[in-house]
Amino acid sequence: MNKLIYIIFNKPYGILSQFTSENPDDSLANFKLPKDVYACGRLDKDSEGLLLLTNDGELIEELLNPKNDKIKTYWVQVENIPTANAISKLEAGVIIGDYKTKKCKAHIIHPSPEIPERTPPIRARKSIPTCWIEVQISEGKNRQVRKMTAAIGYPTLRLIRKKIGKIELGDLASGEFKYISKKEIL
């Protein structure tokens, strides 16, 4: 059996959560990551933050299977300032398409976190404020957090995954990665 590898990677905006692409500049192949590891879950091209890479298939199943209720934490910059009622609706679960999301935890991050600017920068409107909220979910459907904030009337401008279970992004810079042990994950 090959040695099991566990890596946390701070995925930059504009990069796919895969090693192959029609344009190699927008894939994980652009970073000096080892061969034979796979993303444990995905972040869409427009999202940033924590991506766990491993060759441990059992761990991938354990972390991704919704029945295991592994919490994923996101910091989400939204357009405007959500009301307490909107946050309550988000937490109760919202309808996205033909699906109702599971209950989640959400709150406004106050004061707003200091996060480096993104390249390219988010769309900014002088007359509409923005706000950061923290959202914790135990599922991970395609673009789920973005669809959830849109469903309560606050479109996502920027999305950063901060945690998967107990693994934290910490101060890892965009595009950087580090090896961790399985003990740090479970």
C-alpha positions in Angstrom: 0.0 0.0 0.0 1.2 3.5 -0.8 1.9 5.9 2.0 -1.2 7.9 2.9 -0.8 11.6 2.3 -2.9 14.4 3.8 -2.5 18.0 2.6 -4.3 21.2 3.3 -4.3 23.7 0.5 -5.6 27.3 0.3 -7.3 27.2 -3.1 -7.1 30.6 -4.8 -10.0 32.2 -6.7 -10.2 31.0 -10.3 -8.7 27.6 -9.7 -10.6 24.4 -10.3 -10.6 21.7 -7.6 -9.1 19.2 -10.0 -5.7 18.4 -11.6 -6.8 18.3 -15.2 -8.4 21.1 -17.3 -8.6 22.4 -20.8 -6.5 25.3 -19.5 -3.8 24.0 -17.1 -3.4 27.5 -15.6 -6.8 27.1 -13.8 -6.2 23.7 -12.3 -4.4 22.2 -9.3 -1.7 21.0 -11.7 -0.4 24.6 -11.5 0.8 24.0 -7.9 3.7 21.8 -6.9 1.4 19.3 -5.2 2.3 15.6 -5.1 0.8 13.1 -7.6 -1.9 10.6 -6.7 -3.9 12.8 -4.3 -7.5 13.9 -4.8 -9.6 16.7 -3.5 -11.8 15.7 -0.6 -14.8 17.7 -1.6 -14.8 20.5 -4.1 -14.8 24.2 -4.1 -16.1 25.8 -7.3 -13.8 28.0 -9.4 -15.3 31.1 -7.9 -14.7 30.0 -4.3 -11.5 30.1 -2.2 -10.1 28.5 0.9 -9.5 25.2 2.5 -9.2 22.1 0.3 -8.1 18.8 1.8 -6.1 16.6 -0.6 -5.4 13.0 0.1 -5.0 9.5 -1.3 -7.0 8.0 1.6 -10.3 6.9 0.0 -11.9 5.8 3.3 -11.3 9.2 4.8 -12.8 10.9 1.8 -15.9 8.8 2.1 -16.1 9.5 5.9 -15.8 13.3 5.4 -18.1 13.6 2.4 -21.0 11.3 3.2 -23.8 13.6 4.5 -25.0 11.0 6.9 -21.8 11.5 8.9 -22.7 15.2 9.5 -19.1 16.6 9.1 -19.3 20.3 9.5 -17.8 22.6 6.9 -17.4 26.3 7.9 -17.5 29.1 5.3 -17.0 32.8 5.5 -19.3 34.4 3.0 -19.3 38.1 1.9 -22.8 39.0 0.9 -24.4 42.0 -0.6 -26.2 44.2 2.0 -26.6 43.4 5.7 -28.8 40.4 6.5 -31.6 40.9 9.0 -31.9 38.6 12.0 -35.0 37.1 10.3 -33.0 36.3 7.2 -30.3 34.6 9.3 -33.0 32.6 11.1 -34.4 31.5 7.7 -31.0 30.4 6.5 -30.4 28.4 9.7 -33.8 26.7 9.4 -33.0 25.4 5.9 -34.0 27.0 2.6 -35.4 25.7 -0.6 -32.9 25.6 -3.4 -34.4 24.2 -6.6 -36.3 21.1 -5.6 -34.4 20.6 -2.4 -34.6 21.9 1.2 -31.2 22.3 2.8 -30.6 20.8 6.3 -30.5 23.1 9.3 -27.3 25.0 9.6 -25.6 27.6 11.9 -25.1 31.1 10.7 -24.2 34.5 12.1 -22.8 37.9 11.1 -19.1 38.2 11.7 -18.6 41.4 13.7 -16.3 43.1 13.3 -15.7 42.1 9.7 -12.6 39.9 9.3 -9.4 41.3 7.8 -9.0 39.3 4.6 -6.6 40.1 1.8 -8.1 41.5 -1.3 -9.0 39.0 -4.0 -7.7 39.2 -7.6 -9.8 40.2 -9.4 -11.6 42.2 -6.7 -15.3 41.6 -5.9 -17.9 43.7 -7.6 -18.3 46.8 -5.3 -21.2 49.3 -5.3 -20.8 52.5 -3.4 -24.5 52.6 -2.4 -24.8 48.9 -1.2 -22.9 47.8 1.8 -21.4 44.3 2.2 -21.2 42.0 5.2 -19.4 38.8 6.2 -21.4 35.9 7.6 -20.2 32.6 8.9 -22.2 29.6 7.7 -21.7 26.0 9.0 -23.3 23.2 7.0 -23.1 19.4 7.1 -23.9 18.8 3.5 -22.2 20.1 0.3 -24.4 20.2 -2.7 -23.1 22.1 -5.8 -22.8 25.8 -5.1 -25.0 25.2 -2.0 -23.9 28.2 0.2 -24.2 30.6 -2.7 -27.7 29.3 -3.5 -28.6 29.5 0.2 -27.7 33.2 0.6 -29.4 34.0 -2.7 -32.6 32.3 -1.4 -32.7 34.7 1.6 -32.1 37.7 -0.6 -28.4 38.3 0.0 -26.2 37.2 -2.9 -22.8 35.9 -2.3 -19.9 38.1 -3.5 -17.1 36.1 -2.1 -16.9 32.6 -0.4 -14.0 31.2 1.6 -14.0 27.8 3.2 -12.3 28.1 6.6 -12.8 24.7 8.2 -13.7 21.0 7.4 -14.4 19.3 10.7 -11.6 20.3 13.0 -9.1 21.1 10.2 -8.6 24.9 9.9 -7.2 27.0 7.1 -5.3 29.1 9.6 -2.9 31.6 8.2 -2.0 29.5 5.1 -1.6 32.0 2.2 -3.6 31.7 -1.0 -1.9 29.0 -3.2 0.1 27.5 -0.4 -0.2 24.0 1.1 1.1 22.0 4.0 1.2 18.4 5.0 -0.7 17.3 8.0 -1.3 14.0 9.8 -4.5 12.0 9.9 -4.7 12.7 13.7 -5.2 16.4 12.9 -8.2 15.6 10.7 -10.3 13.3 12.9 
